[in-house]
Amino acid sequence: MPWQSKLQFLINQPVGVSLANGQGVSGILCNFTGTEVYLLEYLYQSQFALKHYNYNQIQDINPFPPCQIAPLVY
């Protein structure tokens, strides 16, 4: 499935983004247009930034998997 077809299902979800240059970023997918994706990324302390990436910069976008936490035994 091309990553563009996943976008509508990933709005307001934590995602990992593989960029075409080999880097990766993660954040909350806030919005997308016909040419750009808007991602809320954590910077440091209590600061966040809304960044945008052109479609030609993106190789793939995937949702974060659920946590697999074993039940605590007391």
Order of alpha helices (4+ residues) and beta strands (2+ residues): alpha-beta-beta-beta-beta-beta
